[in-house]
């Protein structure tokens, strides 16, 4: 894969639009569609797309339910760029590759970042299909994100810092997301996301440990993207779809296809959050 840099990749995405003045197109919102969420690209008006590998910047994803495309258009007249899938560390990618999607969204102009994922629920009162609006995370992978986000030979626009200057999960956006799901009649709560490396699902002992450290959901992505968004000055919100609930004393079988289907069924709540963020962006631009 040729490394062109995020800004050159953004130029390729704009050129794929064709007609008009593609060089002038700027996204207001960037979105990463996690497992089972790819169908949300259908909500974009006037959309166009490009395979991620054709940007010269993004790596192909081999995970189930990740199409590996970037799709752009509008929601309520607001320009939105969506990554239809992401890459994961367990696919063998180096840490700096995990954040390239967010860097591309930022290069396309997005200042608000909506990240989605499928997760395992850790609380016994959770139901499959409910949403968790993430308000904090526990990084149990502890890869050197700060160092890796600098990229080899300074290719990344990110620069490591010793401490985040503001909360990683924007409190105002958490409230907007929760209110949007309430209006849509979708069950949602705020919670803490725990990152593990995967690709295997957690053991019963690991479920108990995760509950003990205060996690509400667990997954294999997202945290590096949150850190990248913060480094790039983006407002970040995360919506996690509970696709299965951990029952360590009565474990059940879960596979990737089940996760994809459950996440797709929960897309109405994620769509409500996107609509709310688009309405907010429209007000800010007025």
Secondary structure, DSSP 8 states (H G I E B T S, - for coil): -----HHHHHHHHHHTT-STTGGG---SEEEE--TT-GGGGGG-EEEEEEEGGGGTS-----STT---EEEEEEETTEEEEEEE----GGGT--GGGGGHHHHHHHHTT--EEEEEEEEEE-STT--TT-EEEEEEEEESS---HHHHTT-GGG-SS----SS-SS-SS-HHHHHHHHHHHHHHT--EEEEEEEE---SS---HHHHHHHHHTT-SEEESSSHHHHHHHHHTT-EEEEEEEEEEE--TTS-----HHHHHHHHHHTHHHHHHHHHHHHHHHHHHH-
